[in-house]
């Protein structure tokens, strides 16, 4: 077991779930709202969580988190939080339950509506340290939300926005790789590519942050060495552990900023029909954005290639195309059901996204439109 204090306190390794009562005591949580989704609830993992709750602690669950968190679901969870007189939250599952728990933590102590806290609307300084405490327990290896300062949210006005504040970093992250054993191959692949996109985009961000760069390179290497193993064998404990660490590192380092991959995936993720998985979007968008940014990141492509175990002059976009094919990811947005008619609107949304300014090459709506059309 490793105890890491970097951004927050992280428990990582086999058996760390059993140490959860120590975190309740440290944070003063007696009545947590467990925020999860129906998929996690159906796996039986909730029973493992219930088994480590202190005697007498109520089992208060909100399991109606959609695949892309929404304002409506946040308000429903907030009603449950207040009705049960909760004093903290557990985000249990993938990035969606953890992000929704963060959104509830804001509204539990801050006035609504949720839109006023959107980073793009100047909401960052409005989020104060009074947010309700969140403990994040990931059951996938992808988003890094367990150590991230952001929550992505689909608002009622049709926008997908980032709620961003250092106060939204969960107070505790409990990362037990065994919770990801048996995750289906397609979900393993999609969440793994999400984590890889975080490491790659963070490293390519032009902001100066050498510690984040070092973490990103190490995380990218771990993911590339183990993703195909985990997709092929869902019970490979070593591969699952390495993937969870890689995803954790992606979350640690993307404080530096992301880029055009996420500008586009946030915009496309706002579509109600078809609903699009964030990690799968990142997998599909990673190669064309790497091609767009080529030549705009100094020697970083060479350093990335070496960290990922490739030749220094390897074509990163071509490599990711091949990796996507080997793990069963779609090749195009068209395969994901994205209609051509929405592309101009998505390009405009992407240009306004909070991830766009930290792309290594300036990118505008026309560029985003061209990238998407080439990926249809």
Secondary structure, 3 states (H helix, E strand, C coil): CEEEECCCEEEECCCHHHHHHHHHHHHCCCCEEEECCHHHHHHCHHHHHHHHCCCCCCCEEECCCCCCCEHHHHHHHHHHHHHCCCCEEEEEECHHHHHHHHHHHHHCCCCCCHHHHEHHHCCHHHCCCCCCCEEEEECCCCCCHHHCCEEEEECCCCCEEEEECHHHCCCEEEECHHHHCCCCHHHHHHHHHHHHHHHHHHHHCCCCCHHHHHHHHHHHHHHHHHHHHHHHCCCCHHHHHHHHHHHHHHHHHHHHCCCHHHHHHHHHCCCCCCCCCHHHHHHHHHHHHHHHHCCCCCCHHHHHHHHCCCCCCCCHHHHHHHHHHHHCCCCCCCCCCCCHHHHHHHHHHHHHCCCHHHCCCCCCHHHHHHHHHHCC
